[in-house]
Structures are given as C-alpha cells and as structure tokens.
Amino acid sequence: MDLGCEWLNCDQLECKATSLPEEIEIPNVDIGPRECRSVKTIELTQGYETLIDDADFDRFSMYKWCANIDRRRGKVYAYRKTQGPHEKRKSVYLHREILGVTDSKVRVDHDDGDGLNNQRYNIRTCSTRQNNMNQKKRRDGFSSRYKGVCWHKRDQKFYAAIKINGRSKFLGRFDSERDAAMAYDAAARKHFGDFAVCNFPPDLSEFVPWTRTSHEP
C-alpha cells in the first residue's frame, strides 16, 4: 500500500525483524532484583566508560575494554579482543560475557537502549525480533519527532504506522502529531510488551486517541 509519504526513511519501517528458529532456546538468566545494587565503572578507549555491577567488577575489570561506536544507531558498546594469534583473536562484547551467552544466534538486549549500561538489571537475552522492537527513533531525516509517525504532505495529516513481524501496519491519519504518536505507543505496547520503545510514559500511552480522520480496515 502506498501511503504517499517517505516511509522508506522511517526508522520503524527500516527494521527487518526475523524470529529465531524454534529449536534455538534462549537462556533464562536470573539477574536478581534491581534495587540494592552497587555500581562501578570500567574505563574504555576513546574516553568512554561503562557501568557494571559491583559484584561483576573484579571479574571483568582485569581486561582492557574498548569502545565500539555504532554511529548509525547512535550507540556505544564495550568489547575486548581474546588472546592468542592475531588471526584467531575474536571480539567479545561485555554485555554478552556478563550473561555468559556464547551462542551467536542468541541476542542480548539493553533494556534502556544504553549500550554502556551493563548492569545486570539492564541486560537480557532475547530473539532478533525482540531486539528490533527495542530500537529508539533514529535522529536522521524524519518528518516527525516521534517514533512511528510521519507527516503526509499531500493530505496534511500525520500518519502512524508500526512494523510487526516484518510487515507494516497502518494505524491511521491524525490532525495531531501527538495523537499519532500515542496511537503508535498503544500498538507497540500491545504487540511488543516489555520490549516496546514508546514516545510517552505508560500512563499517557494507555489513552487511545480517537481524533484520527480515517483508518484502514
């Protein structure tokens, strides 16, 4: 369906979400309660540092950790190189090593989207599809400040859409940019659950706007 706006540039529609094969089991890691955690920092290269639980500090601070800057997503991750011959050295990411995840088919996600926050409460195993759900709005070249929202020049309306299992779902046309964003939030919470990245806090997103001018069946 041609929506008449530049959806190919929309961050929500760029993700190609794919689910893992059924035979791959994602480990259930007990990270413990969030409260009562003491936090420390480990220095990385290029002037960055990462947060880590006090209980993990002695184990991981013995290594030299580097900063991997993902400019496209606007994130920074901590990684190190394994020892051995140069041609056999591998990159090991701190968030994966903390949870003991070695299977390349299993993803590890940062709940708050901050790749430098490697406290255990903030990292969790997930599928590729869930990892794609937990992506913030990108900053480059969009017609709305909100995730899942696009300005339609011809109709002079704000369009809301969400991508679910690789397919775009149109949520409606709205006079208000905020209402379009809230429609996206409601759909994201319904379909993505704990992995939803929304535009507004939960108490605001519970309101489903009815000011849209039209919608698809």
C-alpha positions in Angstrom: 0.0 0.0 0.0 1.4 3.4 -1.0 0.9 5.8 1.9 2.1 8.7 -0.1 4.9 9.7 2.3 8.5 8.7 2.7 8.0 5.5 4.8 11.2 4.1 3.5 13.0 6.6 5.6 11.1 5.8 8.7 13.1 4.2 11.5 10.3 1.9 12.5 9.9 0.5 8.9 13.6 0.0 8.3 14.0 -2.9 10.7 13.7 -6.3 9.1 12.5 -8.3 12.1 13.1 -12.0 11.9 12.2 -14.6 14.6 14.7 -17.3 15.7 14.1 -20.9 14.7 12.0 -22.8 17.2 14.9 -25.2 18.1 17.0 -22.3 19.5 16.4 -22.0 23.2 17.0 -18.5 24.7 18.6 -18.9 28.2 16.6 -17.6 31.1 19.2 -15.7 33.1 18.4 -14.7 36.7 19.6 -11.1 37.0 18.3 -10.5 40.5 16.4 -7.5 41.9 17.2 -4.1 40.5 17.3 -2.4 43.9 20.2 -2.7 46.4 22.8 -2.9 43.6 26.1 -1.2 44.0 27.5 0.1 40.7 31.1 0.7 39.4 32.6 1.9 36.2 35.2 0.5 33.8 37.1 2.8 31.6 37.0 2.1 27.8 39.1 3.6 25.0 38.2 6.9 23.3 37.2 8.4 26.7 34.1 6.2 27.3 33.3 4.2 30.4 30.7 1.6 31.1 28.5 0.8 34.2 28.8 -2.6 35.8 27.5 -4.2 39.0 30.0 -4.2 41.9 29.7 -8.0 42.0 31.0 -8.3 38.5 33.7 -5.7 38.7 36.7 -7.8 39.8 35.9 -10.5 37.2 35.8 -8.1 34.2 38.0 -5.2 35.2 41.1 -7.2 34.7 40.7 -6.9 30.9 41.3 -4.0 28.6 37.9 -3.0 27.2 37.5 -0.9 24.0 34.6 1.3 22.8 32.8 0.2 19.7 30.9 3.2 18.3 27.8 2.4 16.2 27.2 5.8 14.6 24.2 4.6 12.6 22.3 3.7 15.7 24.0 6.3 18.0 25.2 3.7 20.5 28.4 2.6 22.1 29.3 -0.9 23.3 32.2 -2.3 25.4 34.2 -5.1 23.8 37.6 -6.7 24.1 39.8 -9.0 22.0 40.5 -12.5 23.1 44.2 -13.6 23.5 46.1 -15.7 21.0 47.5 -15.4 17.5 46.2 -12.3 15.7 44.3 -14.2 13.0 42.4 -16.2 15.7 41.5 -13.4 18.0 37.8 -12.6 18.4 35.8 -9.7 19.6 33.9 -10.4 22.9 31.2 -7.9 24.0 30.9 -7.2 27.7 27.1 -7.5 27.9 27.2 -11.0 26.3 30.0 -12.1 28.5 28.3 -10.9 31.7 25.3 -13.2 30.9 27.6 -16.0 29.7 25.9 -16.0 26.2 28.2 -17.6 23.6 25.6 -18.8 21.1 25.7 -16.3 18.2 22.1 -17.0 17.4 21.0 -15.6 20.8 20.9 -11.8 21.2 21.5 -9.8 24.4 19.5 -6.6 24.7 19.9 -3.4 26.8 16.5 -2.6 28.3 17.1 1.2 28.4 18.8 1.3 25.0 22.1 2.4 26.5 24.9 0.1 25.4 27.2 1.4 28.1 24.8 0.4 30.9 25.9 -3.1 31.6 24.3 -3.6 35.0 22.6 -6.9 35.1 19.1 -5.5 35.6 19.5 -3.7 32.3 20.6 -6.6 30.1 18.5 -9.6 29.0 18.6 -12.4 26.4 16.1 -12.0 23.5 15.4 -13.0 20.0 16.4 -10.9 16.9 12.8 -9.9 16.6 12.6 -8.7 20.2 15.9 -6.8 19.8 14.5 -5.0 16.8 11.4 -4.0 18.8 13.6 -2.3 21.4 15.0 0.4 19.0 14.7 4.1 19.6 13.8 6.5 17.0 16.8 7.5 14.8 17.8 11.1 14.5 18.4 11.5 10.8 16.0 12.9 8.3 12.4 12.3 9.5 9.3 14.4 9.3 8.3 13.8 12.9 10.0 14.0 16.3 8.1 10.8 17.3 8.7 7.2 16.7 6.3 5.6 14.2 5.0 8.9 12.9 5.3 10.5 9.5 4.0 13.8 8.0 1.9 13.3 4.9 2.4 16.4 2.7 -0.5 15.7 0.3 -3.1 15.0 3.0 -1.6 17.5 5.5 -2.0 14.8 8.2 0.3 12.9 10.5 0.4 9.2 9.7 1.1 6.5 12.3 2.4 3.0 11.4 4.2 0.1 13.1 6.1 -2.8 11.8 5.1 -6.2 13.1 6.9 -9.4 12.1 8.4 -7.7 9.0 5.1 -6.2 7.8 4.0 -2.6 8.1 0.6 -1.9 9.8 -1.1 1.4 9.1 -2.6 2.9 12.3 -4.4 5.9 10.9 -4.2 9.6 9.9 -4.2 12.2 12.6 -4.6 16.0 12.8 -2.3 16.0 15.9 1.3 14.7 15.8 1.0 13.8 19.5 -2.2 11.7 18.9 -0.4 9.8 16.1 2.5 9.1 18.5 0.1 7.9 21.2 -1.5 5.6 18.6 1.9 4.1 17.9 2.6 3.7 21.6 -0.7 1.8 22.2 0.1 -0.6 19.3 3.7 -1.0 20.4 2.7 -1.9 24.0 0.1 -4.4 22.7 2.4 -6.2 20.2 5.9 -5.7 21.8 5.2 -5.8 25.5 8.3 -5.3 27.6 10.4 -4.6 24.5 8.3 -1.7 23.3 10.1 1.6 23.0 7.4 4.3 23.3 7.2 8.0 22.9 5.4 8.7 26.2 5.2 7.2 29.7 2.8 4.3 30.2 0.1 6.4 32.0 -0.2 8.6 28.9 0.1 5.8 26.3 -2.9 4.0 27.9 -5.1 6.6 26.3 -6.1 5.6 22.7 -6.8 8.7 20.7 -9.9 9.0 18.6 -9.1 12.2 16.7 -7.8 10.4 13.6 -9.6 11.4 10.5 -9.6 7.9 8.8 -8.2 4.5 9.2 -7.6 1.3 7.3 -9.9 -1.7 8.0 
